[in-house]
């Protein structure tokens, strides 16, 4: 059964060179283990999703430019997440302010082709069925 995700969860992108952290603004007034609980709409770059170091996706315009400057040699560029859709699938039963709670089995697509996964939920005491 999946764990509920909260602020401080660890994230990984399939094209990122390093891990990242999920940040949840403490405005929802719902906590899990004294940390703000996450929902599927906590997908905003630079607010909720921090960069993953260097990006190696050839769909990323910054990587395309760096690769062109290196005469065609694939060259990573600084990551700038481009997430526009919500995390999927979310908890089918637990809602926070009418939105599905985020669980550690959810995934998030980046417009540059990357798949973002939750590697650590930020807590292990609250399990959602």
Secondary structure, DSSP 8 states (H G I E B T S, - for coil): --BB-BTT-EEEETTBSS-EEB---TTS--EETTEEB-BTT---BTTTB---SEE--TTSHHHHHHHHHTTT----EE------S--BS--SS-EETTEEB-BTT-EEE-TTS-EEEEEE-S-SS-B--
